[in-house]
Amino acid sequence: MSAPGLTRAAILAEARSWLGTPYVHGASLKGAGCDCLGLVRGVWRALVGPEPESPPPYTPDWAEASSRDALLEAASRWLEPIPLGEAAPGDVLLFRWRDGAPAKHCGVATGPARMIHAHDGAVVAEVALGVWRPRLTAAFRFPGLR
């Protein structure tokens, strides 16, 4: 599945249109609520089309309760993996809380040191990578991105 003509500018505009959306675990509705995965799912729906799969219900501690790297596995099925050093605005970033743990957080890169993400207890925001940078574990491109 890909979106012919998909551009980085379109991805950034869509991700930025989610700014201020409250954090709601498991949700994916612009303006009403989303979590980090819900943000990426919403950008996909707006620009690529229907989601290729629905995430199963998940609790806030899903990564700690399983050794399976479900977020990384799903990203690998539907997005194009790229080397971390090649991540550019509009690419999807995945993060691990600690070495050996499953990837548990994601966001959309907006610059070499910035991203848009949804974080528990906050709203969708554009932030500096700062403390997130050491946790960065994988980067992906939306299919069909030029």
Protein Blocks (a to p, Z undefined) as FASTA:
>chain_A
ZZehiafklmmmmmmmmgoiacdehiacehjaccfklmmmmmmmmmnoccfbdcddddfk
lmmmpcbdfklmmmmmmmccddfklgcehiacdddfbghiacfbdcddfbfkbccdddeh
iacddddfklmmmmpmbdcddehiZZ
